[in-house]
Amino acid sequence: MILNPELETLRSRVHGPVSGPGDPGYAVDTFNPSMIQRPDAVLAAADAQDVQNAVRWAAETGIPVGVQATGHGAAAAMDEGLLISTSALQDLRLDPEAGTVTLGAGVRWKTVLEQTVPHGLTAPNGSSGTVGVAGYATGGGLPVMGRALGFCSDHVKAMDVVTPDGALHHTSAEVDAELFAVLRGGKGNFGVVTSLTLELNAFSGFYGGGLLYPEETGPQVLEAFRGWTEQLPSDASASMAFLHLPDAPFLPGELRGTAPVHVRFACFGSAEEGDTLLEPMRRAAAPLMDTAGTMDYRAVGSIHMDPEGPIPSLDTGALLTGLPDGLAAALLEEVGPGSGTPLMMTEIRLMGGALAVDPSAPDAVSGRSAGFNVYAVGLNMPPAAEATAAALERLDTAVAPYTEGALVNLAGRVRPGSGGQPFWSSEVLLRLQAAKAAYDPDNLFRFGHAVPQPVP
């Protein structure tokens, strides 16, 4: 618990507003639709210096620190400590000639694409434009075009981070290389990222969209998807999802209360190239809706049909070694037609391609040897919350024999006693623990998917 005199000391050291429960701004700055955040205090940092001063204050007073930029990605509720919001760090500097962009920790992907795409440059963005770049990158980041581009963290050239001693480090493969390595994949365990520089990619054409099939075609679409993904070129992206959508106002009218099967596809190239690659899935069953075609890359978020607004949700995820018969049968039983699952979406995404290529500089990212990734989400609000939690547990059990860990950004809720697994290999976990001991021996940053203390 933070005492008022301590809070006044913090206020005297920063420019951004500091609020406690009941104060104006507290509800806004702690907002996260998936997890209720009730820290003792929250700072809406005005700049990197605010972050430095706040972290120093927290270290002096022994107050743990959490970080939030856009309200995405909370893996566990925060009910103590200081929450630093970096949403106001909105600087963005694009260098089209160098093919790089440097941005503040509060910048969202949609803002990046609005700046880069007119220059013929694309970024390793995810499926939602409202996600913040910094938190996405520190978890590795699985892009829509990951099979062509690799993980987002592969494109990070530099990161500025405030460590628990309040120092601001400019890290890269050449400077503070060990800290740079653990920041890319180790999430917020080592400090507060205030800015980062990304390498961009030139492109000349983009094809993407989705096919929505009737619920009853789920088995045949899944079987076709398994064969199709074996034949796709290594730079084409694909996934399929079993949808079970509530009759809720946050959904388009035609999708409310339906349970379609959704195949998503994207590639860099022409309409002819895209149509040729997607043709086997168009023949697999008669789609109810076909949105695939050439598109402005700034509309890439429409491919996965992620909701624009916040939804209280609970989720889970795992990396899969492949998609064999046993796993396909298990998925159909848990989330397929007639399953009655409360889960709104269960996605199977194709991995491989550039995602399987080791980065030029060491990092802490999992998933390079995986064949697929499964990710599922359901409503985390009454009366659905209890059923959602139970369905996620059943799905975890069903896919467990076919998993090889998880992507920390898509692993969902924190599992008590997980011990840092399954997000990092044993080798990477040892590296993270060594860095934790060096940079944060007092475990100031301990919320979310935390690096566990070594067993004595």
Protein Blocks (a to p, Z undefined) as FASTA:
>chain_A
ZZfklmmmmmmmpmbdcddehiahklmmmgcfkbccddfbdcddfbfklmmmmmmmmmmn
opacdddfklpaiabdcfedjdddfklmmcccddfknopacddfkbcfklmmmmmmmnop
acdddfbfkbcfklmmmnnpaafklmmnopfklmpmbdcdddfkopacdddfknoklmmm
mmnonajmnbccfbdcddddddfbdceddddddfklmmmmmmmmmmmmmmpcfkbccddd
dddddddfkbcfklgopacdddddddeddfklmmmmmmmmmmmpccfbdcbdcddfklmm
mmnopafbdcdddddddddfbjcfklmmmmmmmmmghklpabfbdcdddeehjllpccfb
dcfbehjlpfbdcddddddddfklmmmmmmmmmmmmmmmmmggbjafklnopadehklop
akbcfklmmmmmmmmmmmmmnomalghjddddddZZ
